[in-house]
């Protein structure tokens, strides 16, 4: 019998880069300005490294289908598990709506189109339901989608960085990259965008599912965390440097900033910019398709355990795909893009994207205390990878990223100046509505489950 081929360290690092690297969030992160280099370095050490280590232990120890939902449920009970599953799922349709808006913005940018609102909404609905339809079939788990998306993502970011270097040498920089400018700024704008950097680091728990296929997971997983994190930060910063060379940070659009940068760097829209735009548009769809299966299965698994509404437990009997969650993705995203013209925010992409970031960050908050709790209540379970350190160090490793999540959520949702009202109040209202609806859904799902 032929021995199964083992996953190499290179494969694990590539998987981390493919899953975590999100091109559309490069512009919001770059909007911080030159001090983003400080934030990337600091958060790589203070957030990504401990988060990756904790994900590695939990993911290799508890290998059930529920993932982060299972970890929190085992530590703190069904209600908290349901909340995690709710926000982990909810971030996806909101993300889908934001990328549908961005998809049409890029399309009009590169082809010079001028479309009215109804036509734009129709195009966004086509994008949403095409992604939803593909997500209902096993093709959504195909490696070629990830591989092609990886090529597109890396190509875009490398091209942007190289053009930025050329522009800096021949023309000069649009932003100040001197020593003083690289120091952190604690203004409201910078603190509001730091949540995007945390968002850019999330998703590593997907890589831990490869542990059983690795030759030495105890050694390879922490290596994949370190090398993958450094590569991810490099690609983001290289692209950010390119944008910094082309567009002043205070004029950088969180939605069109990436394509605007290419247009400025090459002197207008030409075939090269069109190709970059098409690759970018593909990554938007591929990101959603490649993440859909994991998100949908968490919601499906939670619904099977009566911790999410029963609609999420519906599956296709022919291919066992979670079509209930997929359909709900499409419905919620469609409602959002149709309601978009009535939202008091000029940058609809950012309104949706920032709410998506908030929902995803909320779903990870309980993971860190769950790690400590499971160490305490379940110490005898074999852990293929175990975070090193004594009780004090483990508490630091868990509570520092937890504190960072809570702080960034506060600055992302609470308007602290009148200039922030138009941007943050819709996000705050959306967050409150999401919490209330989630509590109702979890309550009635649990009630129905107890009656069976």
Buried (B, 14 or more C-beta within 10 A) or exposed (E): EEEEEEBEBEBBBBBBBBBBBBBBBBBBBBBBBBBBBBBBEBBBEBBBBBBBBBBBBBBBBBBEEBBBBBBBBBBBEBBBBBBBBBBBBBBBBBBBBBBBBBBBBBBBBBEEEEEEEEEBBEBBBEBBBBBBEBBBBEEBBBEEBBEBBBBBBBBBBBBBBBBBEBBBEEEEBBBBBEEEBBEBBEEBBBBBBBBBBBBBBBBBBBBBBBBEBBEEBBEBBBEBBBBBBEBBBBBBBBBBBBBBBBBEBEEBBBBBBBBBBBBBBBEEBEEEBEBBBBBBBBBBBBBBBBBBBBBBBBBBBBBBBBBBBBBBBBBBEEEEBBBBBBBBBBBBBBEBBEEBEEBEBEBBBBBBBBBBBBBBBBBBBBBBBBBBBBBEEEEEEEBBBBBEEEEEEBBEBBBBBBEBBEBBBEBBBBBEEEEBEBBBBBBBEBBEEBBEEBBEBBEEBBEEBEEE
